[in-house]
Amino acid sequence: MLDRLDCLHKLLPSGSKHSVVPMYMFANDAGLPVVLRLNIRGGDKSLPIMVVAFDIDTLAKSVHCEIQYPREKINFKLYGQLTSSRFHIGTHEITSWESLEKLAIEWLRSPEPTT
C-alpha cells in the first residue's frame, strides 16, 4: 500500500499552483487510510470549492474517491484502481491534480458522473 500512497503523492503534489491544501493522511472508522485535499481557489468565485477524500483498500488495488462541493451540496462517490504506476477513477486515467480537477468540474456540470 505504501507504493500506492507514494504514487498519489507524486500524481497529486501539494503546493499553491492549483490552490490546493497539502495532502493529509489519516485512518477512517474502518482503519483504511484516507487522503484529503481541499481546492480553495482563493478569490476566483467562478471555480468551485472542492473537497476530495480517498479511501485506499490496504490489500486490493481499489480506491474509493469521494468528491464534495460544500457550497453546491453535491457529493459524488466513485470507485477506481490505484497501483504504483497507474491511477484510474472509473474509466478515466488520473495523471495529475489538474486532470482530476478537470474531471470533477465536468461531473459537477453534468447531471451525474460519467464513470
Rosetta blueprint (number, residue, H / E / L):
1 M L
2 L H
3 D H
4 R H
5 L H
6 D H
7 C H
8 L H
9 H H
10 K H
11 L H
12 L L
13 P L
14 S L
15 G E
16 S L
17 K L
18 H L
19 S L
20 V E
21 V L
22 P L
23 M L
24 Y E
25 M E
26 F E
27 A E
28 N L
29 D L
30 A L
31 G L
32 L L
33 P E
34 V E
35 V E
36 L E
37 R E
38 L E
39 N E
40 I L
41 R L
42 G L
43 G L
44 D L
45 K L
46 S L
47 L L
48 P L
49 I L
50 M E
51 V E
52 V E
53 A E
54 F E
55 D E
56 I E
57 D L
58 T L
59 L L
60 A L
61 K L
62 S E
63 V E
64 H E
65 C E
66 E E
67 I E
68 Q E
69 Y E
70 P L
71 R L
72 E L
73 K L
74 I E
75 N E
76 F E
77 K E
78 L E
79 Y E
80 G E
81 Q E
82 L E
83 T L
84 S L
85 S L
86 R L
87 F E
88 H E
89 I E
90 G L
91 T L
92 H E
93 E E
94 I L
95 T L
96 S L
97 W H
98 E H
99 S H
100 L H
101 E H
102 K H
103 L H
104 A H
105 I H
106 E H
107 W H
108 L H
109 R H
110 S L
111 P L
112 E L
113 P L
114 T L
115 T L
